[in-house]
Amino acid sequence: MSWEVDAEHPYKYGPGGLCPIELGDRVANRFIVLRKLGYGGFATVWLVCDENRRHGRYVALKVVSADWSNDAKFESTKVVDPLRGYERDNGSPGLFILELERVFHTSRNGRHLCQVFPVLGPALVSLNTSDCRLYPVFVRDFAQQLARAVETMHSLGVCHGDLTPSNIALRLAHPLDSLTEEQLDEIFGPPEIQTLEFFFPETPSPAPDYVVLSVDLGRLPSNYLTTRLCIIDFDHAFSSRNAPKQLSHIPHQYLAPENIFTLTNGPPADVWALGCILYDLRYPMPIFQDLMGGCPLGTALRICEMLRNLPREWMEFPFDDSYPVHEPLQQGIEYTTLDDYRKSDGFNLDFEVGEIREPQRPVSTSETESGREWLCLSIPIDWDTTTRREFKAQNLKPIGKDDATLFVDLLGKIFDSNDQRRITAGQVLAHPWLKEPSQNLSNAGPAASPV
Ligand SMILES: Nc1ncnc2c1ncn2[C@@H]1O[C@H](COP(=O)(O)OP(=O)(O)OP(=O)(O)O)[C@@H](O)[C@H]1O
């Protein structure tokens, strides 16, 4: 059965899978579930009211799939100790959001790790989409903050391993604790749900009766939001000295080529993902989004079409079922290679960057506007499905020539297929495109001043 709802796939519920949670439930005898904040491949994240008020009235509770809750990765938080130390020694700048506490909750699907986090603002993924475009006034500042955060993380010997726009969020100017639940309802509107009766006719079902759609944190009044970014979700982080040799967990569009072809992980792969995110901040579709429905082969093909000159052994590397084969080849299986698929359809970085169109920020801002109005322009989109990457949108200005030239230069240095030659996060930070004086954010809106 197809699933087009922006929520976790129902089949993630089952023995060992996600924890069935409904609005109003009490989790771990303590947390009352108010709203959904998000979901990922391994967890659902909820806005909950903590009856113990240990970290304030409202916190974010990440409830992990039962099978993953026993995984050694989740059991150890040692890898991120250097980040915890950095936060502690620098007056909690809030660059890296680490769990405040962990508890366990048992459901009919198993025993779930529940991680407590402070509530944050919207994730970057929701700010630059096909129908809402981030004002460029924020883009370079976000890019600088991100490059600095990644440089700091790498200097502390930690690799994130899953850097995507879903794992970068805006921080809140102040906690939501002074808001009543009724006020939260007014801000977010009625909860949106999707019933699951067709998926789970059996009783008792391993799933809740319905899945909940995530609230749009951009609906918070703009004075709750800051333009300060933080990195979240260190579940796949590892020490640079002990990088795992395996296909990364990162969504396929963000896979670095050396990971696909040699299973190499490390700081350069984070920098590759950083480059993808910088492009995501300016265009509503990932630069290496493939047309094969999201698979390593599709990403490799896009990389190959865009960058050319991949090493010959990569062009001949065997894929089975769209995944790279790193084990000995077996007889009787027909493997495919990039050489089999490759067609020269003229994509390159110049072309892709030339497609960028950005909205102009209105001069005046009202006190009552939502965070989303403050940060992004909503645009009516008329998709031209024949050319896939072409948008017909009003009020958007093409990227300037000098901007494009510098941006292509930066992306070219990040998207070097040779990970040893690829620039570091520190070099990204020093690149002229990021060095350009950032526009004066103090004029950008009510919440932009440091808190
Ligand atoms: N503290 C928070 N405050 C507000 N929203 C949050 C918070 N933590 C997570 N979210 C939202 O929930 C989403 C999923 O969270 P997270 O990335 O931690 O889950 P995951 O299952 O580990 O995902 P992944 O598939 O990346 O491993 C985030 O993209 C974000 O939108």
The ligand as an SDF file (V2000), in Angstrom:
LIG
                    3D

 31 33  0  0  0  0  0  0  0  0999 V2000
   14.6570   18.8440   20.1850 N   0  0  0  0  0  0  0  0  0  0  0  0
   13.8480   18.9630   19.1380 C   0  0  0  0  0  0  0  0  0  0  0  0
   12.9760   19.9910   19.0260 N   0  0  0  0  0  0  0  0  0  0  0  0
   12.1640   20.1120   17.9550 C   0  0  0  0  0  0  0  0  0  0  0  0
   12.1360   19.2340   16.9300 N   0  0  0  0  0  0  0  0  0  0  0  0
   12.9710   18.1870   16.9810 C   0  0  0  0  0  0  0  0  0  0  0  0
   13.8670   17.9940   18.0690 C   0  0  0  0  0  0  0  0  0  0  0  0
   14.5750   16.8700   17.8390 N   0  0  0  0  0  0  0  0  0  0  0  0
   14.1510   16.3820   16.6670 C   0  0  0  0  0  0  0  0  0  0  0  0
   13.1960   17.1510   16.1320 N   0  0  0  0  0  0  0  0  0  0  0  0
   12.4940   16.9380   14.8500 C   0  0  0  0  0  0  0  0  0  0  0  0
   12.3610   15.5370   14.6620 O   0  0  0  0  0  0  0  0  0  0  0  0
   13.0210   15.1330   13.4430 C   0  0  0  0  0  0  0  0  0  0  0  0
   13.6130   13.7510   13.6380 C   0  0  0  0  0  0  0  0  0  0  0  0
   14.5510   13.7610   14.6960 O   0  0  0  0  0  0  0  0  0  0  0  0
   15.8760   12.9050   14.6150 P   0  0  0  0  0  0  0  0  0  0  0  0
   16.6680   13.3170   13.4070 O   0  0  0  0  0  0  0  0  0  0  0  0
   16.5890   13.0300   15.9240 O   0  0  0  0  0  0  0  0  0  0  0  0
   15.2770   11.4290   14.4070 O   0  0  0  0  0  0  0  0  0  0  0  0
   16.0050   10.1480   13.7990 P   0  0  0  0  0  0  0  0  0  0  0  0
   15.0310    9.0340   13.8010 O   0  0  0  0  0  0  0  0  0  0  0  0
   17.3090    9.9330   14.5200 O   0  0  0  0  0  0  0  0  0  0  0  0
   16.3110   10.6070   12.3150 O   0  0  0  0  0  0  0  0  0  0  0  0
   17.3920   10.0430   11.2670 P   0  0  0  0  0  0  0  0  0  0  0  0
   16.5910    9.3280   10.2420 O   0  0  0  0  0  0  0  0  0  0  0  0
   18.0570   11.3210   10.7470 O   0  0  0  0  0  0  0  0  0  0  0  0
   18.3740    9.1850   12.0160 O   0  0  0  0  0  0  0  0  0  0  0  0
   14.0510   16.2350   13.1790 C   0  0  0  0  0  0  0  0  0  0  0  0
   14.3370   16.3500   11.8020 O   0  0  0  0  0  0  0  0  0  0  0  0
   13.3330   17.4750   13.6950 C   0  0  0  0  0  0  0  0  0  0  0  0
   12.4280   17.9570   12.7000 O   0  0  0  0  0  0  0  0  0  0  0  0
  1  2  1  0
  2  3  1  0
  2  7  2  0
  3  4  2  0
  4  5  1  0
  5  6  2  0
  6  7  1  0
  6 10  1  0
  7  8  1  0
  8  9  2  0
  9 10  1  0
 10 11  1  0
 11 12  1  0
 11 30  1  0
 12 13  1  0
 13 14  1  0
 13 28  1  0
 14 15  1  0
 15 16  1  0
 16 17  2  0
 16 18  1  0
 16 19  1  0
 19 20  1  0
 20 21  2  0
 20 22  1  0
 20 23  1  0
 23 24  1  0
 24 25  2  0
 24 26  1  0
 24 27  1  0
 28 29  1  0
 28 30  1  0
 30 31  1  0
M  END
$$$$
